[in-house]
Amino acid sequence: MKFYVAQCHEYNLVYVYTNKKAMMKDCNKYGFEVQKPIEFKQTQTASVLGAMEELSSYCGNTIDYKIGK
């Protein structure tokens, strides 16, 4: 699986998508900066934790996970 990451430098926010088209639409609409995608295997705990660690590198020490709409 891939997480597609976009960053808003104006408000220092990070947005994570599972759909590349949705990310690109928001990036074009709001001027977010595209980051490299994070790839991981959903069935392997270490891989999921590694993806969360990569996300935290964009967000700093605090992450507010919001799943869904």
C-alpha positions as CSV (number, residue, x, y, z in Angstrom):
1,M,0.0,0.0,0.0
2,K,1.1,3.6,-0.5
3,F,0.4,6.8,1.4
4,Y,0.6,9.9,-0.7
5,V,1.8,12.9,1.4
6,A,1.2,16.6,0.8
7,Q,2.5,19.4,2.9
8,C,1.0,22.8,3.5
9,H,3.9,25.1,4.6
10,E,1.6,28.1,5.3
11,Y,-0.1,26.3,8.2
12,N,2.5,23.7,8.8
13,L,0.1,20.8,8.2
14,V,0.6,17.4,6.6
15,Y,-2.1,15.7,4.6
16,V,-2.0,11.9,3.8
17,Y,-4.0,10.3,1.1
18,T,-4.4,6.7,-0.2
19,N,-5.5,8.0,-3.6
20,K,-3.0,9.8,-5.8
21,K,-5.6,11.6,-7.9
22,A,-7.3,13.0,-4.8
23,M,-3.9,14.2,-3.5
24,M,-3.0,15.9,-6.8
25,K,-6.4,17.6,-7.0
26,D,-5.9,19.1,-3.5
27,C,-2.3,20.0,-4.3
28,N,-3.3,21.9,-7.4
29,K,-6.3,23.5,-5.7
30,Y,-4.6,24.6,-2.5
31,G,-0.9,24.8,-3.5
32,F,0.3,21.9,-1.3
33,E,3.8,20.6,-1.8
34,V,3.9,16.9,-2.9
35,Q,6.2,14.7,-0.9
36,K,7.5,11.3,-1.8
37,P,5.0,8.4,-1.3
38,I,5.4,6.1,1.7
39,E,5.2,2.4,0.7
40,F,4.4,-0.3,3.2
41,K,2.9,-3.8,3.6
42,Q,-0.4,-3.8,5.6
43,T,0.1,-7.4,6.8
44,Q,3.5,-6.7,8.4
45,T,3.5,-4.9,11.7
46,A,7.1,-3.6,11.3
47,S,6.3,-2.2,7.9
48,V,3.2,-0.3,9.2
49,L,5.2,1.0,12.1
50,G,7.9,2.1,9.7
51,A,5.3,4.0,7.6
52,M,4.1,5.7,10.8
53,E,7.7,6.7,11.7
54,E,8.1,8.2,8.2
55,L,4.9,10.2,8.7
56,S,6.1,11.5,12.0
57,S,9.2,12.8,10.2
58,Y,7.0,15.2,8.3
59,C,4.8,16.1,11.3
60,G,7.3,16.4,14.1
61,N,6.6,14.8,17.4
62,T,2.8,15.2,17.4
63,I,0.4,13.6,15.0
64,D,-3.4,13.9,15.0
65,Y,-4.5,10.9,13.0
66,K,-7.9,11.3,11.3
67,I,-9.1,8.3,9.4
68,G,-12.0,8.8,6.9
69,K,-13.7,11.9,5.8
